[in-house]
Amino acid sequence: MAEQVTREVAISEIMQSLRRIFKAIQDYSHEVSNKFGITGPQLWALKTISQNGKLSLGELTKKMYLHPSTITGVVDRLEKKGYVSRDRGQGDRRITNVQLTPQGKKLVKRAPNPVQGKMIYGLRRLKKEKLNSIYDSVNKLVEIMEAQHVKVTFFFDQG
């Protein structure tokens, strides 16, 4: 257990930690954009599709913990760049599946692992009590910032 620190030290350390997290995500996103011409969320989608094969948009949404409209936008941009293709499901024509193109497979092999994946992997490994503690703390930060109704897409997603 962490030793007790003063309120001011705790606040300072929390702010520094949040800055480090934001900076790491921002640096990663810039690196991916500069080297590969795609955003971090686009790379994450490509890696997720690569690991799972053909996925419906609904399955991709669940695996990436994102809102369906965000996934649709990410997939739209990847399709325009030639990295993924879509097709309608055989049994249910309302289901749209997405898969990597040969160009998308080449990019996935060259690109680094997504930073968001690191975060999710780490969170999944936590014991339930620790995960719940982080959950409560992050929700409290959202409340403090009065950001409950802020519409979000994804970290540093430029489009």
TORTORLUM-108806 format. One record per atom (N, C-alpha, C): x, y, z. Coordinates in steps of 0.1 Angstrom, whole numbers, padded with zeros to 4 digits, always signed. Layout:
<voros>
XYZ;...
</voros>
This chain:
<voros>
+0008-0012+0000;+0000+0000+0000;+0009+0012+0000;+0005+0022-0007;+0013+0035-0008;+0013+0042+0005;+0024+0048+0008;+0025+0056+0021;+0016+0068+0019;+0012+0073+0030;+0003+0085+0030;+0012+0097+0026;+0006+0105+0018;+0013+0118+0013;+0003+0129+0016;+0008+0141+0016;+0000+0153+0018;-0010+0154+0006;-0021+0162+0009;-0030+0164-0002;-0024+0171-0014;-0015+0181-0011;-0009+0188-0022;+0001+0179-0030;+0008+0170-0024;+0017+0161-0031;+0008+0151-0039;-0002+0146-0033;-0011+0137-0040;-0017+0144-0053;-0022+0156-0051;-0028+0163-0063;-0017+0165-0073;-0005+0169-0069;+0006+0172-0079;+0009+0159-0086;+0010+0148-0079;+0014+0135-0085;+0002+0130-0095;-0010+0132-0091;-0021+0128-0099;-0020+0136-0112;-0018+0149-0111;-0018+0157-0123;-0006+0153-0132;+0006+0150-0126;+0017+0146-0134;+0015+0132-0141;+0008+0123-0134;+0005+0110-0140;-0005+0112-0151;-0015+0120-0150;-0024+0122-0161;-0017+0128-0173;-0008+0138-0170;+0000+0144-0181;+0008+0134-0188;+0014+0125-0181;+0023+0114-0187;+0014+0105-0196;+0003+0101-0191;-0006+0093-0199;-0010+0100-0212;-0015+0112-0211;-0019+0120-0223;-0007+0122-0232;+0005+0125-0227;+0016+0127-0235;+0020+0114-0242;+0020+0103-0235;+0023+0090-0242;+0014+0087-0253;+0001+0089-0251;-0009+0086-0262;-0007+0096-0273;-0004+0109-0270;-0002+0119-0281;+0010+0116-0289;+0021+0112-0282;+0034+0109-0289;+0032+0097-0298;+0025+0087-0293;+0023+0075-0301;+0014+0078-0313;+0004+0086-0311;-0005+0089-0322;+0002+0097-0333;+0011+0106-0329;+0019+0114-0339;+0028+0105-0346;+0035+0096-0339;+0044+0087-0345;+0037+0078-0356;+0026+0072-0352;+0018+0064-0361;+0014+0072-0373;+0009+0084-0371;+0004+0093-0382;+0016+0096-0391;+0027+0100-0386;+0039+0104-0394;+0045+0092-0402;+0046+0080-0395;+0052+0069-0402;+0043+0061-0411;+0030+0061-0408;+0021+0052-0415;+0009+0059-0421;+0007+0072-0419;-0004+0079-0425;-0018+0076-0420;-0019+0070-0408;-0031+0066-0402;-0031+0071-0387;-0043+0071-0381;-0044+0075-0367;-0042+0063-0358;-0039+0066-0345;-0038+0055-0336;-0051+0046-0335;-0063+0052-0335;-0075+0044-0335;-0076+0035-0348;-0072+0041-0359;-0072+0033-0372;-0063+0021-0371;-0051+0023-0365;-0042+0012-0364;-0047+0002-0354;-0053+0007-0343;-0059-0003-0334;-0070-0011-0341;-0078-0005-0349;-0089-0013-0356;-0082-0023-0365;-0072-0019-0373;-0065-0028-0382;-0059-0040-0374;-0053-0037-0363;-0047-0048-0354;-0057-0057-0349;-0069-0051-0345;-0080-0059-0339;-0085-0069-0350;-0087-0063-0362;-0093-0071-0373;-0082-0082-0376;-0070-0079-0377;-0059-0088-0380;-0059-0100-0370;-0061-0097-0357;-0060-0107-0347;-0073-0116-0347;-0084-0111-0352;-0096-0118-0351;-0102-0123-0364;-0096-0119-0375;-0101-0122-0388;-0113-0113-0392;-0122-0118-0401;-0133-0110-0405;-0142-0108-0393;-0146-0096-0391;-0155-0092-0379;-0167-0084-0384;-0178-0085-0378;-0189-0076-0380;-0186-0063-0373;-0192-0052-0378;-0189-0039-0372;-0193-0040-0357;-0204-0047-0353;-0208-0048-0339;-0197-0055-0331;-0191-0066-0337;-0181-0073-0329;-0168-0064-0328;-0165-0057-0338;-0154-0048-0337;-0156-0037-0327;-0168-0032-0326;-0172-0022-0316;-0170-0027-0302;-0174-0040-0299;-0172-0046-0286;-0158-0048-0283;-0150-0053-0292;-0136-0056-0290;-0128-0043-0287;-0132-0032-0293;-0124-0020-0291;-0130-0011-0280;-0141-0015-0274;-0148-0007-0264;-0151+0007-0269;-0156+0008-0281;-0160+0021-0287;-0174+0022-0291;-0179+0033-0293;-0193+0035-0297;-0194+0031-0312;-0205+0026-0316;-0207+0021-0330;-0204+0033-0341;-0209+0045-0338;-0206+0056-0347;-0191+0059-0349;-0184+0057-0338;-0169+0059-0339;-0163+0048-0348;-0167+0036-0346;-0162+0025-0354;-0165+0027-0368;-0177+0031-0371;-0181+0033-0385;-0172+0044-0392;-0169+0055-0385;-0161+0065-0390;-0146+0060-0392;-0141+0052-0383;-0128+0047-0384;-0127+0037-0396;-0137+0028-0397;-0137+0019-0408;-0139+0026-0422;-0148+0036-0422;-0149+0044-0434;-0136+0049-0440;-0128+0055-0430;-0115+0061-0434;-0105+0050-0439;-0105+0039-0432;-0096+0028-0435;-0100+0022-0449;-0113+0021-0452;-0118+0016-0465;-0114+0025-0476;-0115+0039-0474;-0111+0048-0484;-0096+0047-0487;-0088+0044-0477;-0073+0042-0478;-0069+0029-0484;-0079+0020-0485;-0076+0007-0491;-0071-0004-0482;-0073-0002-0469;-0068-0011-0459;-0078-0022-0454;-0091-0019-0456;-0101-0028-0452;-0112-0029-0463;-0119-0040-0464;-0131-0040-0472;-0142-0045-0464;-0154-0042-0469;-0167-0045-0462;-0175-0055-0471;-0182-0064-0465;-0192-0071-0472;-0204-0075-0464;-0215-0077-0470;-0227-0080-0462;-0227-0095-0458;-0232-0098-0447;-0233-0111-0442;-0242-0120-0451;-0238-0133-0452;-0246-0142-0461;-0260-0144-0455;-0261-0148-0442;-0274-0151-0437;-0282-0139-0434;-0276-0128-0428;-0284-0116-0425;-0277-0104-0432;-0284-0099-0442;-0278-0089-0450;-0277-0075-0443;-0283-0075-0431;-0281-0062-0423;-0268-0062-0416;-0261-0073-0415;-0248-0073-0409;-0237-0070-0419;-0228-0061-0415;-0217-0057-0424;-0205-0063-0417;-0197-0070-0425;-0184-0076-0420;-0173-0067-0426;-0162-0067-0419;-0150-0059-0423;-0138-0069-0422;-0130-0068-0432;-0117-0076-0432;-0106-0068-0438;-0094-0072-0435;-0082-0066-0441;-0080-0069-0455;-0076-0059-0463;-0072-0061-0477;-0057-0065-0476;-0051-0070-0487;-0037-0073-0488;-0028-0061-0483;-0032-0049-0487;-0025-0037-0483;-0026-0035-0468;-0038-0037-0462;-0040-0036-0448;-0031-0046-0441;-0030-0059-0446;-0022-0069-0439;-0007-0065-0439;-0002-0059-0450;+0012-0054-0451;+0014-0044-0440;+0005-0034-0439;+0006-0023-0429;+0007-0029-0415;-0002-0038-0412;-0003-0044-0398;+0010-0051-0395;+0017-0057-0404;+0029-0064-0401;+0040-0054-0398;+0040-0042-0404;+0051-0032-0402;+0048-0023-0390;+0036-0022-0386;+0032-0011-0376;+0034-0017-0362;+0036-0007-0352;+0037-0011-0338;+0024-0015-0332;+0024-0021-0320;+0012-0024-0314;+0005-0012-0308;-0008-0011-0309;-0015+0001-0304;-0014+0003-0289;-0012+0016-0286;-0010+0020-0272;-0023+0017-0264;-0035+0018-0270;-0047+0015-0263;-0048+0000-0259;-0042-0008-0268;-0042-0022-0265;-0034-0025-0252;-0023-0018-0250;-0015-0019-0238;-0024-0016-0226;-0031-0005-0227;-0039-0001-0216;-0050-0011-0212;-0057-0016-0223;-0068-0026-0220;-0062-0039-0215;-0051-0043-0221;-0044-0055-0216;-0041-0054-0201;-0035-0043-0198;-0031-0041-0184;-0043-0040-0175;-0054-0034-0179;-0066-0033-0171;-0072-0047-0169;-0072-0055-0180;-0078-0068-0179;-0070-0077-0169;-0057-0075-0167;-0049-0083-0158;-0051-0079-0143;-0057-0068-0140;-0059-0063-0127;-0069-0072-0119;-0067-0073-0106;-0077-0080-0098;-0089-0071-0098;-0101-0077-0096;-0114-0070-0097;-0114-0058-0087;-0109-0059-0075;-0109-0048-0065;-0101-0036-0071;-0090-0038-0076;-0081-0028-0081;-0088-0021-0094;-0093-0029-0102;-0100-0024-0114;-0112-0015-0110;-0120-0020-0100;-0131-0012-0095;-0127+0001-0089;-0115+0001-0082;-0110+0013-0076;-0106+0023-0087;-0100+0019-0098;-0096+0028-0109;-0109+0033-0115;-0119+0024-0117;-0131+0028-0123;-0138+0039-0115;-0139+0037-0102;-0145+0047-0094;-0137+0060-0094;-0124+0059-0094;-0115+0071-0094;-0116+0079-0108;-0117+0072-0119;-0118+0079-0132;-0132+0085-0133;-0142+0078-0128;-0155+0084-0129;-0156+0096-0120;-0149+0096-0109;-0149+0108-0100;-0142+0120-0107;-0131+0117-0115;-0124+0127-0122;-0133+0133-0133;-0141+0125-0140;-0150+0130-0150;-0160+0139-0143;-0165+0135-0132;-0175+0143-0124;-0169+0156-0120;-0156+0156-0115;-0150+0168-0111;-0148+0178-0122;-0145+0172-0134;-0143+0180-0146;-0156+0184-0153;-0167+0179-0147;-0181+0182-0152;-0181+0178-0167;-0176+0166-0170;-0174+0161-0184;-0183+0149-0187;-0193+0147-0179;-0201+0135-0181;-0208+0135-0194;-0211+0146-0200;-0219+0147-0212;-0210+0151-0224;-0197+0151-0222;-0188+0155-0233;-0188+0143-0243;-0191+0146-0256;-0191+0136-0266;-0176+0133-0269;-0173+0120-0269;-0159+0116-0272;-0159+0106-0284;-0148+0107-0291;-0145+0097-0302;-0134+0088-0297;-0122+0093-0298;-0110+0086-0293;-0099+0095-0291;-0089+0090-0283;-0077+0098-0280;-0071+0103-0293;-0069+0116-0294;-0062+0122-0305;-0065+0117-0319;-0078+0114-0321;-0082+0109-0334;-0085+0121-0343;-0076+0123-0353;-0077+0134-0362;-0086+0132-0373;-0092+0120-0375;-0101+0118-0386;-0098+0105-0393;
</voros>
